[in-house]
Every structure is written in structure tokens, then in C-alpha cells.
Amino acid sequence: MGPDFEFEEHAFAQGFVHVAGVDEVGRGPLAGPVTAAAVILDPANIPPGLDDSKKLTAKRRADLARALYDCATVSVAHATVAEIDELNILRASHLAMERAVTGLAIPPQFLLIDGNMIPRGLTGPSQPMIKGDARSLSIAAASIVAKEVRDQIMVDLAQQFPGYDWGKNMGYPTKSHKAALLQLGVTPHHRRSFAPVHNILYQEKL
């Protein structure tokens, strides 16, 4: 069973018209920003096949992201590597979510938020949902857009910093990425607060 529109319908029944799904991608990588998206679907024009972005092929995800830009209200935002290191990854991912919601062209009246917490900057009516991208179509849409945008950022960065295989691992701590860190060192796009990166910098100091 994939995500459905039940939670959105429940919000409509309470009188909310503009319901946004919110999700982030990129908490686990050692490099790159954390990216969030907020999406308000048009109930009369929902692209078929929306699902948790992790369950889709790269081509299907790209096609759906394009379709969403055409038929939904979409906003994408980021928290930088510097913000991740300064705040911590949870707070930075919440900051990206807050920015994505603020960036929507239509102010949302109700938010469906992936995860078990509501970011503190989002004070309106909202509902957190664990595994929301597998349950709500709006959150699934946000997960697709966020992953598509962040993956493209990492593909672009891979060309500037070859050797780390970011075009394939998207900054996640794969074997090849960790080996490259030891061999090539830490780039400005690495998260210094994350243990594998921090440990290398600590060894260099010694």
C-alpha cells in the first residue's frame, strides 16, 4: 500500500483549504546541504504514481518532480553545511523545512510534516507523521522534489570535487566516500561535526 490522500481529506473536512506536505532529505550524508520541500497538491490534478522517493527509480522520480512543478505549488529550501555544523543536523533540517514552508507562493493553512516533531518555527495547525512519505501523497510529493533537487546539487558538486563519488553516493558515507576522505582530505562541503569527518580533521591536527 502506497501513500493516499486521507490525511489531506481530513484537513479539508475541518475547513482547511491549502494543505502542504513537508519533507526533508539529506540528514545522513557526510557532505552537502540538507534540503526540504513543501508541496500543496491540487486535489483535482495529482500526478499518478506518487510514492516515498526512496522507492522510486531515478527516472520515475525525475518525471514526477517535473509533473509536480507543473501542477502543484512547490517550494524548496536548504540549510547549509555551516548551519548544520553550527546548529546540529536535526535543527538544520527543521530550519530547511521552515524556509520551504515560508517560500510557498500560497500560504498553507495546514501542514503535514514528515517525522515525529514539528519544527519550532512552524506555528500554524500541523500534524507530524512518522514515515509520512509512505502515508501521505503530499509528503510523498515533497520527498520527491527535495530528493531530486538535492541529488542534482551533489551531482554538480561532484564535478568540482572529483574523487568522492558524490554523483553516485550523494554525500552518504559509502565505502568509496570514506576511502576518498582519507586519501584526498576534507572539502569545504563536508560536515565537520559528523564523526568520520571530525575524526580525520582531529588526526590531521595531531
BAKEMAR-72966 format. One line per 5 residues: number of its first residue (from 1); for each residue x, y, z of N, C-alpha, C. Coordinates in steps of 0.02 Angstrom, whole numbers. Each point is the difference from the previous one (the first is absolute). Example, Ala and Ser with C-alpha at 12.3 -4.5 7.8 and 13.67 -1.06 7.14 Angstrom:
2
1	660,-284,390,-45,59,0,45,60,0 ~ -18,53,-36,42,59,3,-39,55,37
This chain:
206
1	42,-60,0,-42,60,0,43,63,0 ~ -12,43,-48,37,62,-3,-37,56,37 ~ 27,60,-4,-32,57,34,-68,16,-32 ~ -44,31,41,-66,20,-27,-15,72,20 ~ -62,22,-13,-19,70,11,-45,7,61
6	0,-51,43,-46,-2,56,12,56,51 ~ 64,14,15,17,51,50,-18,70,-26 ~ 11,10,-65,-18,63,-32,-76,10,2 ~ -37,-53,-16,-73,3,0,-26,16,70 ~ 33,-28,50,-20,13,70,9,75,16
11	55,29,-24,13,72,11,-52,42,-37 ~ -17,-21,-62,-52,37,-38,-66,-1,38 ~ -16,-57,29,-63,-8,37,-3,47,61 ~ 59,20,24,2,48,57,-2,72,-23 ~ -3,10,-66,-6,68,-27,65,29,-27
16	55,-39,2,63,24,-29,-1,-12,-75 ~ 21,51,-38,-2,-6,-74,69,-18,-28 ~ 52,35,24,67,-9,-27,41,-43,49 ~ 9,-63,-18,36,-48,43,67,-17,-32 ~ 54,12,36,67,-13,-28,31,-61,33
21	33,-40,-40,43,-54,25,72,26,4 ~ 35,-18,53,68,25,11,46,-59,15 ~ 58,-2,-33,49,-53,13,70,26,-14 ~ 49,-33,29,70,19,-13,39,-61,-21 ~ 56,12,-32,44,-54,-20,72,23,13
26	42,-47,21,71,16,9,22,7,72 ~ -33,-35,46,24,2,70,63,-42,9 ~ 4,-55,-38,53,-49,12,67,12,-35 ~ 2,39,-55,63,7,-36,55,34,41 ~ 62,-11,-22,58,34,30,14,66,-35
31	-32,12,-57,14,60,-39,-65,28,-31 ~ 1,65,-13,-56,32,-34,-53,26,48 ~ -46,40,-26,-51,31,41,-54,-51,19 ~ -43,20,46,-62,-37,11,-55,40,-36 ~ -42,-35,-37,-49,32,-44,-71,-20,19
36	-44,49,1,-70,-13,17,-45,26,-56 ~ -59,-31,-5,-50,25,-48,-67,3,35 ~ -41,47,-22,-70,5,21,-42,1,-63 ~ -52,-41,-2,-40,-8,-61,-75,3,18 ~ -37,43,-34,-73,1,5,-27,-30,-65
41	-29,-59,6,-28,-34,-58,-67,30,-19 ~ -15,-1,-65,-67,16,-25,-40,-64,2 ~ -52,-4,43,-37,-64,7,-28,-25,-67 ~ -12,46,-47,-29,-19,-65,53,-21,-50 ~ 64,7,18,54,-13,-48,61,-27,36
46	-6,-61,26,56,-31,35,35,-50,-47 ~ 65,9,-12,35,-47,-45,-5,-71,26 ~ -18,-48,-43,-4,-70,23,70,-27,14 ~ 4,-44,50,63,-33,15,42,32,53 ~ -27,52,35,39,30,54,12,-51,55
51	63,-3,24,17,-47,53,61,27,36 ~ 17,-32,55,62,15,36,57,1,-51 ~ 38,56,-1,52,9,-51,51,-57,-1 ~ 11,-32,58,49,-54,4,-22,-63,-37 ~ -65,-4,-14,-27,-60,-34,-3,8,-76
56	18,59,-25,-7,15,-72,67,-5,-35 ~ -2,-19,-64,62,3,-40,17,73,-13 ~ 63,13,-16,23,69,-12,-41,32,-57 ~ -14,-38,-52,-38,28,-57,-72,17,20 ~ -31,-46,37,-69,12,21,-4,60,46
61	49,6,45,2,56,47,8,66,-38 ~ 44,1,-50,11,61,-39,-64,19,-38 ~ -33,-49,-29,-63,13,-37,-54,28,47 ~ -6,-29,59,-51,23,48,16,70,26 ~ 65,13,11,19,67,24,-20,53,-52
66	13,-15,-64,-19,47,-53,-76,10,-1 ~ -37,-54,6,-73,3,0,-25,42,59 ~ 32,-7,58,-22,38,59,11,75,-9 ~ 56,18,-31,12,72,-13,-53,29,-45 ~ -28,-42,-44,-51,23,-47,-70,6,32
71	-16,-43,48,-70,-4,22,-10,13,75 ~ 55,12,38,-7,11,72,36,65,19 ~ -10,22,61,37,57,28,60,-29,37 ~ 60,18,-22,61,-33,25,50,52,26 ~ 31,-15,56,55,42,26,55,-45,26
76	62,18,-16,58,-39,23,48,47,36 ~ 30,-23,55,48,41,37,53,-46,30 ~ 53,31,25,57,-38,25,24,28,67 ~ 39,-40,36,43,25,52,71,-21,-20 ~ 46,47,7,68,-10,-26,41,-46,47
81	57,-21,-26,47,-40,40,21,39,62 ~ 12,66,-8,19,41,58,-55,1,52 ~ -63,4,-23,-57,0,47,-7,-67,34 ~ 11,-54,-37,-3,-68,29,52,-6,55 ~ 62,23,-13,54,-5,50,-13,45,60
86	-31,57,-12,-12,48,54,-59,-21,44 ~ -53,-24,-32,-63,-12,36,-8,-72,24 ~ 18,-48,-40,-8,-73,2,-48,-18,-56 ~ 3,-62,-21,-36,-21,-61,-76,2,9 ~ -25,-16,59,-72,2,10,-27,71,-6
91	32,46,36,-23,70,-3,8,29,-70 ~ 55,-17,-34,11,24,-68,-53,-27,-48 ~ -19,-63,8,-51,-29,-44,-67,34,13 ~ -14,17,63,-61,37,17,1,70,-30 ~ 59,31,2,8,67,-29,-15,-2,-76
96	25,-51,-34,-14,-8,-72,-75,-8,-12 ~ -33,-39,43,-73,-9,-6,-37,66,10 ~ 21,38,51,-31,65,14,7,46,-61 ~ 59,1,-29,13,42,-59,-42,-22,-60 ~ -7,-66,-9,-40,-25,-56,-73,22,7
101	-27,-6,61,-70,20,11,-9,75,-11 ~ 47,40,26,-4,73,-9,3,19,-73 ~ 35,-41,-41,8,16,-71,-59,-17,-44 ~ -50,-33,27,-58,-18,-42,-37,62,-25 ~ -18,0,-64,-36,57,-30,-70,7,30
106	-29,-55,21,-65,1,34,13,-17,73 ~ -18,44,47,12,-17,70,-41,-61,21 ~ 31,-52,26,-37,-60,19,-40,13,64 ~ -57,-33,5,-42,6,60,9,-59,47 ~ 27,-55,-27,11,-60,41,61,-36,-29
111	42,-26,45,61,-34,-23,-1,-73,22 ~ 19,-44,-46,15,-70,14,75,-7,-3 ~ 32,-15,56,73,3,5,29,-70,12 ~ 47,-20,-42,32,-65,9,41,0,65 ~ -5,-53,39,39,-6,61,-44,3,62
116	32,1,58,-38,-2,62,0,67,37 ~ 27,52,-33,3,66,32,-24,54,-47 ~ -28,53,28,-18,59,-38,56,51,10 ~ 34,22,-54,52,52,8,-28,60,38 ~ 41,28,44,-27,51,45,-19,65,-35
121	26,11,-60,-19,59,-37,-66,-6,-38 ~ -29,-59,1,-64,-12,-35,-56,-2,52 ~ -34,57,8,-46,8,57,-73,-11,-17 ~ -16,-7,-65,-70,-9,-19,-24,-71,12 ~ -63,-15,-17,-27,-68,7,41,-50,-40
126	19,-55,31,43,-48,-34,-4,-68,34 ~ 23,-50,-37,0,-68,26,66,-34,-20 ~ 40,-21,49,60,-38,-18,-19,-73,-14 ~ 36,-32,-46,-17,-68,-19,64,-41,-9 ~ 9,-50,41,56,-46,-9,-11,-40,-64
131	53,-5,-40,-4,-32,-66,-56,32,-43 ~ -5,66,6,-52,36,-36,5,-5,-75 ~ 61,-8,-27,8,-4,-73,-30,-65,-28 ~ -12,-50,44,-32,-62,-22,-75,0,15 ~ -25,54,32,-70,2,21,-40,56,-32
136	31,57,-11,-35,59,-27,26,18,-69 ~ -45,10,-48,22,19,-68,36,67,-1 ~ -21,47,43,32,66,1,72,-5,26 ~ 10,-41,52,68,-9,26,42,-39,-50 ~ -30,-50,-33,36,-37,-52,24,47,-55
141	-44,46,-20,17,50,-51,59,43,23 ~ -2,21,63,55,41,27,65,-40,2 ~ -4,-65,16,60,-41,3,32,-8,-69 ~ -42,-5,-50,23,-8,-70,37,63,-22 ~ -31,58,11,29,63,-22,65,14,38
146	0,-10,66,60,13,40,58,-44,-22 ~ -14,-64,-11,54,-46,-20,27,17,-69 ~ -45,17,-45,21,17,-69,46,62,1 ~ -19,51,38,40,62,3,67,-13,33 ~ -1,-36,57,63,-12,36,48,-45,-40
151	-28,-51,-33,42,-44,-41,36,40,-54 ~ -36,47,-31,30,41,-53,56,44,27 ~ -9,26,61,53,40,32,62,-43,9 ~ -9,-62,22,58,-44,13,33,-21,-66 ~ -40,-10,-52,29,-16,-66,43,59,-25
156	-25,61,10,38,60,-20,64,6,41 ~ -5,-11,66,59,5,43,51,-54,-16 ~ -23,-58,-24,45,-55,-18,47,20,-56 ~ -24,45,-44,43,21,-55,55,48,24 ~ -16,38,53,49,46,28,50,-36,46
161	-24,-54,31,42,-38,46,-1,-74,-19 ~ 35,-17,-55,0,-71,-21,37,-43,51 ~ -17,-64,-1,35,-47,44,-42,-25,57 ~ -51,39,20,-41,-20,57,-63,-39,-21 ~ -11,-3,-65,-56,-39,-28,-69,27,22
166	-3,67,10,-63,31,23,-56,-8,-52 ~ 17,-6,-63,-51,-10,-51,-39,-64,8 ~ 31,-47,36,-34,-65,12,-23,-6,73 ~ 44,20,48,-17,-11,71,-37,60,31 ~ -5,55,-36,-35,60,22,25,26,68
171	63,-16,15,30,23,63,-8,-48,58 ~ -37,-55,-10,-9,-49,54,66,-37,14 ~ 8,-26,61,64,-30,19,11,-70,-28 ~ 6,-6,-65,15,-64,-31,74,-16,11 ~ 18,-61,-16,69,-23,7,47,45,-42
176	-21,13,-63,43,39,-45,6,73,24 ~ -54,26,28,2,69,24,47,6,60 ~ -5,-48,46,43,3,60,73,-12,-19 ~ 12,-42,-50,68,-12,-23,28,64,-31 ~ -41,35,-39,22,63,-32,14,54,52
181	-39,1,53,12,48,55,70,-9,28 ~ 19,-63,12,66,-15,27,55,18,-49 ~ -13,-14,-64,51,9,-52,6,73,-22 ~ -58,33,-11,0,67,-30,-11,56,51 ~ -25,-19,59,-11,51,52,-71,28,-1
186	-10,49,43,-66,29,12,-10,61,-45 ~ -58,4,-33,-17,58,-43,-41,51,40 ~ -10,60,-28,-44,49,34,-73,-23,4 ~ -17,-53,-38,-69,-23,0,-12,-58,48 ~ 51,-20,37,-7,-53,49,-25,28,67
191	-41,-39,34,-28,20,64,50,-18,56 ~ 32,51,26,54,-11,48,-24,-27,67 ~ -65,8,14,-27,-24,64,-17,-75,-3 ~ 3,-30,-59,-15,-71,-7,63,-41,14 ~ -9,-53,39,58,-37,28,54,-20,-51
196	-17,-30,-57,54,-21,-46,43,59,-25 ~ -33,58,-10,36,60,-23,39,30,59 ~ -33,7,56,31,28,60,63,-39,20 ~ -5,-67,-4,56,-42,20,61,9,-45 ~ -13,9,-65,56,12,-47,34,67,15
201	-41,51,12,28,66,16,40,-3,66 ~ -25,-38,47,33,-8,65,68,-35,-9 ~ 0,-51,-43,63,-36,-14,50,46,-33 ~ -25,43,-46,45,47,-35,32,48,49 ~ -38,23,50,27,45,50,55,-34,40
206	-11,-64,16,51,-37,38,63,-9,-41
